[in-house]
Amino acid sequence: MKELLSIIVPCFNEQEALPIFYDAIILNLKKLPLDYELIFVDDGSKDNTSSIMKELSLKDKNVKYIIFSRNFGKEAAMYAGLEKSKGDYVVVMDVDLQDPPEQLEIMYKSIIEENVDCVATRRVTRKGEPKIRSWFARKFYKLINKWSQTEVVDGARDFRMMKRKMVDSILSMKEYNRFSKGIFSWVGFKTKWLEYENIKRCAGETKWNFKKLFIYAIEGFIAFTLQPLYLIIKLGCALFVLDLIATFTLVILEICGIHCLLSWVILLLVMVLLTSVILIALGIMALYQAKIYNEVKNRPIYIATETNIK
């Protein structure tokens, strides 16, 4: 009996890309000595994505689908697919063919021959992306790897093939606020990296804009490092020391007969600066507290209204 490969494909308004992806993935699955299941997750699409999924499932019994009640985000879609997967090997990939299906054969061969638990992918170039977005992305990876004990590889994609034991470890992490790039790294396991250049979408438009990526980056920082809280403490200590030095200097100057008391304008600027620092500090702490609040509510990561997975 052949082993089973589960392929999880999150989708959000991908009616143009979905049929193209299906044809491409089937061609490459035929090269593998594995049975397969394709798990499409409709993350609250407003177009005909869910209808196309159902049509594909009627044509191919190996096509499974999960339809969300609303848009819960890609992280929730990936978790749902992982949770419902039954494969000995599990792949997460995008539907826009920016994750090349040709890599599947290489991934499987590496897992079998090199005895690794996961074969992951990373982009070595960001060709085609806006320069400002690429710059911020590089800075994000550099900063989070400096601050966090969990390494997040620069250019890492969600596209990877994992053994079942790694998938089970990921599923054991039930947190509501998920940052999968960090979770994949945190659970450990022996991982091999495949590198390739950036590939354009086969159809449709990207759902990621600068604002969404910025929020996603903040989620990553909060999920895997406490360094922002330590920075607040360091900043507070530094301002306290500067205040002592300034006060001591002014007292000495007054004793020496040099009158240079701060004017009300300078005093106002200092007050504004300190107030800004306090507000930023409170904002950072509030973000961590908000994440705790979301976790303790224990809400489901997603709600599915329809699926053909038994």
C-alpha positions, 0 to 999 in steps of 0.5 A, a space after each residue: 500500500 502506498 504512503 499518503 501525501 497531503 497537500 494543503 492549499 489555502 485560498 482566498 479569492 483565487 477563482 482564476 488561479 485554482 484551475 491552473 494550480 490543479 492542472 499543474 499539481 496533478 502533473 507533478 503528483 504523477 511523478 511521485 510513488 505516493 497516493 495523494 489528497 489535495 486539501 483546499 481551504 476557502 478562507 472566506 472568499 467572495 468569488 467562485 473559489 468554493 464552487 470551483 473546489 466543489 467541482 474539482 472534488 466531483 472530478 477527482 475523489 482525492 480533492 478535499 475542501 474546507 469552507 470557512 464561515 468568514 475570512 480567518 486569515 492564512 494562518 487559520 487556513 493552514 492550521 485547518 488543513 494540517 488538522 484535517 490532513 491524514 498523510 504520512 507526508 504533508 505539504 503546505 503551498 500557495 495556490 498562485 504557483 509562486 511555490 513551484 510544484 516541480 519542487 515536490 519530487 525533490 522534496 520527497 527524494 530529499 526526505 527519503 534519501 537524506 533522512 530529514 524531517 522537513 524540506 523547506 523553501 526560501 527565496 534567494 531574491 525578491 525580484 518583482 517586489 517593491 523595493 521598500 517592501 523588500 527592504 522592510 522584509 530583510 530588516 524584519 528577518 534581521 531584527 527578529 533573529 537578533 532578538 528571538 531565540 527562535 531562528 526565522 530564516 530570511 526569505 522562508 516560505 510556508 511551502 514545505 514538506 513535513 513528516 507526520 511527526 513534525 505535523 503532529 508537533 505543530 498541531 499540539 501548539 493550539 495558540 490562537 495567535 499563530 505565526 507559522 514561520 516561527 512555529 515551524 522553527 520552534 518545534 525543531 526537527 531536522 530541516 533541509 532548505 531549498 533555494 529558488 528565485 522569486 516567481 510571479 503569480 500565475 493569475 489573480 492579484 496578491 492579497 498581501 499589501 504593506 499594511 497586512 505584512 507590517 501587522 504580520 511582522 508585529 505578530 511575529 515579534 510578539 509571538 517569539 520575543 519579549 525584547 520590546 518589553 526589555 527595550 522599554 526598561 532600558 529606555 526608562 533607565 536611560 532617561 532616568 540617568 539622563 535626567 539625573 545628569 541634567 539636574 545635577 549639572 543645572 544645580 552646579 551651574 546655579 551654585 557657580 552663578 551661571 543662570 541657565 534654568 530651562 525655559 518653559 519651551 524646553 520644559 514643554 518639549 521634554 514633557 512631550 518627549 517623555 509623554 510620547 515614550 510613556 504612550 509607546 511603552 504602554 502601547 507595546 505592553 498593551 499588545 502583549 496583554 491583548 494577545 494574552 486576552 485573545 488566548 484566554 478567551 479560548 475561541 476556535 482558530 477557525 469555523 468551517 461551514 462546509 467540508 467533504 472531509 470525513 
